[in-house]
Amino acid sequence: MSGDPDGYGFGEQLPIEPIDPGSTVLVAGPALSPAESLVRSLVLQAAEDDEASLFISTNKTSEKLLTACRRTDPALDTSLMGIIDCSGQEPKPNETDAALKYVSTQSDLTGIGMKFSALYELLYAEAAQGRVRTGLISLSSLAMYVDLRKLFRFAQTLSGRIDSAGGLGVFAIDPTTHDERTVNTLGQVADGRIEVREYDGDDEDIDGELRVRGLPEQPSGWQPFALS
């Protein structure tokens, strides 16, 4: 178990022990791995625990993100959910209870940060015990539009706000699109890392394998996982 009895849990289907409030984790996996699906699952567990979820979506419209979330959880309750759509595409009307905000371009980190603060404050006030899970999908998309120094400061600011509010941050990154220095630099904003790779076994119920690094009292080595 986590060192904090009130750690953020992830259900029985994922081989990850509860993570302490105030933590940010980096979920690292290539584009064809289930890394982004895992980020969604880790954040969407909020609905099972009367917590709030907040997504910063840089590579999908809010509509496409919601569709992907409903594949993960067909009975998804969006009443305590917020999405910041930074895809740069024209927003379409959405029939959802989720709070939606739009930023016109991925390069506007100041705008994203302002929308994040406003949405987080709203969700913090409504969620049980102010518990909010934030999913950023993904750092790699943002890195295409801003330099490393600006992206590091942005990610550091987000993780700092999550820490001070006792939330949970889950940031996706595709390490195959960056050099080692970039991945290590961005990794400094996180308390730990969950590495994801494809599963090459025969069990059709397994979606991938993960390995948790840098977080206390987690399973060691590669663990198979299922997202449904």
ChimeraX attribute file (.defattr): number of C-alpha atoms within 10 A of each C-alpha:
attribute: neighborCount
match mode: 1-to-1
recipient: residues
	/A:1	14
	/A:2	18
	/A:3	12
	/A:4	11
	/A:5	11
	/A:6	11
	/A:7	19
	/A:8	26
	/A:9	19
	/A:10	20
	/A:11	15
	/A:12	9
	/A:13	11
	/A:14	18
	/A:15	19
	/A:16	22
	/A:17	20
	/A:18	21
	/A:19	25
	/A:20	23
	/A:21	23
	/A:22	22
	/A:23	23
	/A:24	29
	/A:25	25
	/A:26	26
	/A:27	28
	/A:28	26
	/A:29	22
	/A:30	18
	/A:31	14
	/A:32	10
	/A:33	18
	/A:34	21
	/A:35	26
	/A:36	24
	/A:37	17
	/A:38	25
	/A:39	25
	/A:40	24
	/A:41	20
	/A:42	24
	/A:43	25
	/A:44	28
	/A:45	20
	/A:46	24
	/A:47	19
	/A:48	13
	/A:49	15
	/A:50	16
	/A:51	24
	/A:52	30
	/A:53	30
	/A:54	26
	/A:55	27
	/A:56	27
	/A:57	24
	/A:58	24
	/A:59	20
	/A:60	18
	/A:61	21
	/A:62	28
	/A:63	17
	/A:64	12
	/A:65	19
	/A:66	18
	/A:67	13
	/A:68	15
	/A:69	19
	/A:70	15
	/A:71	13
	/A:72	17
	/A:73	17
	/A:74	10
	/A:75	9
	/A:76	16
	/A:77	16
	/A:78	18
	/A:79	15
	/A:80	22
	/A:81	26
	/A:82	24
	/A:83	25
	/A:84	23
	/A:85	28
	/A:86	25
	/A:87	20
	/A:88	16
	/A:89	15
	/A:90	9
	/A:91	16
	/A:92	9
	/A:93	7
	/A:94	11
	/A:95	7
	/A:96	13
	/A:97	12
	/A:98	18
	/A:99	16
	/A:100	18
	/A:101	18
	/A:102	21
	/A:103	22
	/A:104	15
	/A:105	17
	/A:106	21
	/A:107	21
	/A:108	14
	/A:109	20
	/A:110	11
	/A:111	16
	/A:112	22
	/A:113	18
	/A:114	12
	/A:115	20
	/A:116	22
	/A:117	13
	/A:118	11
	/A:119	20
	/A:120	25
	/A:121	14
	/A:122	16
	/A:123	23
	/A:124	20
	/A:125	13
	/A:126	17
	/A:127	19
	/A:128	14
	/A:129	11
	/A:130	18
	/A:131	25
	/A:132	32
	/A:133	29
	/A:134	30
	/A:135	26
	/A:136	24
	/A:137	25
	/A:138	21
	/A:139	22
	/A:140	20
	/A:141	19
	/A:142	22
	/A:143	20
	/A:144	12
	/A:145	14
	/A:146	15
	/A:147	11
	/A:148	17
	/A:149	12
	/A:150	13
	/A:151	20
	/A:152	20
	/A:153	14
	/A:154	17
	/A:155	22
	/A:156	18
	/A:157	14
	/A:158	19
	/A:159	25
	/A:160	18
	/A:161	17
	/A:162	22
	/A:163	17
	/A:164	11
	/A:165	17
	/A:166	19
	/A:167	26
	/A:168	26
	/A:169	30
	/A:170	26
	/A:171	29
	/A:172	27
	/A:173	28
	/A:174	21
	/A:175	18
	/A:176	13
	/A:177	15
	/A:178	13
	/A:179	9
	/A:180	10
	/A:181	10
	/A:182	15
	/A:183	20
	/A:184	12
	/A:185	14
	/A:186	20
	/A:187	22
	/A:188	13
	/A:189	22
	/A:190	21
	/A:191	18
	/A:192	19
	/A:193	20
	/A:194	22
	/A:195	19
	/A:196	25
	/A:197	20
	/A:198	17
	/A:199	18
	/A:200	11
	/A:201	10
	/A:202	7
	/A:203	9
	/A:204	9
	/A:205	11
	/A:206	16
	/A:207	20
	/A:208	21
	/A:209	21
	/A:210	27
	/A:211	20
	/A:212	24
	/A:213	17
	/A:214	12
	/A:215	19
	/A:216	16
	/A:217	14
	/A:218	17
	/A:219	15
	/A:220	10
	/A:221	10
	/A:222	15
	/A:223	16
	/A:224	20
	/A:225	19
	/A:226	16
	/A:227	17
	/A:228	12
